[in-house]
Amino acid sequence: MTDKEKIITTSAQLFSRFGIKSVTMDDIAKELGISKKTIYQYFKDKKEIVRLVVKYKMEEDTKHFQNIKASSENVVEALCKIAIFFRQMINKINPTMFLDLQKYHKDAFQIFQECKDKVHMRKMVEMIETGQKEGYFRSEVNAEIITTMRFEQAQLGFKDHVFPREKFDFAQVQMQLFDHFVHGIITPKGKELFENYLNQHSA
């Protein structure tokens, strides 16, 4: 891993833990054990780091979902693995990170939106349509509508005025929304298989 890559991956970890706004260039340098001057040799400013972190994270997530699809027997197992991955990811994220991205880093947020719209949502639509053909997902579900709803739900879970942190646990909110999505699309045949896979992969 190059020095530039180390800065990006370390920044990604810090942003996930503490949010974007609260992490300074000094914090990144201290975490890496390097000088701030070294960081500026590779990056113009923090905004550039944020843009590249978002690009890096979206590429990593895309690769992970591709690996899930390739290693799964069917779409139900893939959905199960996505549920487990999502739970692990959510438990590591400070919800203010997403809000900071929207409020202070519009260009980086646009990168996130484009990848979500052009890659992740399209893959989810394809997965639902495949599951419908195989009888695992409800045939009456409109794959594009329900996928759009799912991605909007995920973003809704970050909004403090909807789910205030003093009242709701962020990870629990996100998992409840994901559970609602799964049980809204799955058939009895698919549900039985989903629960079997969930028990296998969670053991």
WOPE-V132155 format. One record per backbone hydrogen bond with DSSP energy under -1.0 kcal/mol. NH is the residue of the N-H (numbers start at 1). CO is the residue of the C=O. E is the energy in kcal/mol with one decimal. If there is no record, write none. Layout:
# WOPE-V132155
NH,CO,E
NH,CO,E
This chain:
# WOPE-V132155
6,2,-2.3
7,3,-2.0
8,4,-2.0
9,5,-2.7
10,6,-2.4
11,7,-2.2
12,8,-2.2
13,9,-1.8
14,10,-2.2
15,11,-2.8
16,12,-2.0
17,13,-1.7
18,14,-2.8
19,15,-2.2
23,20,-1.0
28,24,-1.9
29,25,-2.4
30,26,-2.7
31,27,-2.3
32,28,-1.8
33,29,-1.3
34,29,-2.3
39,35,-1.1
40,36,-1.8
42,39,-1.5
43,39,-2.1
49,45,-1.4
50,46,-2.6
51,47,-2.2
52,48,-2.2
53,49,-2.5
54,50,-2.5
55,51,-2.2
56,52,-2.6
57,53,-2.9
58,54,-2.5
59,55,-2.1
60,56,-2.4
61,57,-2.6
62,58,-2.1
63,59,-2.2
64,60,-2.3
65,61,-2.5
66,62,-2.0
67,63,-2.3
68,64,-2.2
69,65,-2.3
70,66,-2.3
71,67,-1.9
78,74,-1.9
79,75,-2.5
80,76,-2.1
81,77,-2.5
82,78,-2.3
83,79,-2.2
84,80,-2.0
85,81,-2.6
86,82,-2.9
87,83,-2.1
88,84,-2.2
89,85,-2.6
90,86,-2.7
91,87,-1.7
92,89,-1.4
93,90,-1.2
94,16,-2.8
97,94,-2.4
99,95,-1.2
100,96,-2.9
101,97,-2.0
102,98,-2.0
103,99,-2.2
104,100,-2.9
105,101,-1.3
109,105,-2.5
110,106,-1.8
111,107,-1.3
112,108,-1.8
113,109,-2.5
114,110,-2.6
115,111,-2.1
116,112,-2.4
117,113,-2.8
118,114,-2.8
119,115,-2.1
120,115,-1.7
121,116,-2.8
123,119,-2.3
124,120,-1.9
125,121,-2.4
126,122,-2.2
127,123,-2.2
128,124,-2.5
129,125,-2.4
130,126,-2.2
131,127,-2.4
132,128,-2.0
133,129,-1.8
134,130,-1.6
136,131,-2.3
137,131,-1.5
138,185,-3.6
141,138,-1.1
146,142,-2.7
147,143,-1.8
148,144,-2.1
149,145,-2.4
150,146,-2.1
151,147,-2.3
152,148,-2.1
153,149,-2.5
154,150,-2.0
155,151,-1.5
156,152,-2.2
157,153,-1.8
158,155,-1.2
159,156,-1.5
162,159,-1.0
163,159,-2.6
167,164,-1.7
168,164,-2.7
173,169,-2.4
174,170,-2.2
175,171,-2.3
176,172,-2.3
177,173,-2.2
178,174,-2.1
179,175,-2.5
180,176,-2.2
181,177,-1.8
182,178,-2.5
183,179,-2.4
185,182,-1.1
186,182,-1.7
187,136,-2.7
191,187,-3.1
192,188,-2.0
193,189,-1.5
194,190,-2.8
195,191,-2.6
196,192,-1.7
197,193,-2.5
198,194,-2.5
199,195,-2.1
200,196,-2.0
201,197,-3.0
202,198,-1.5
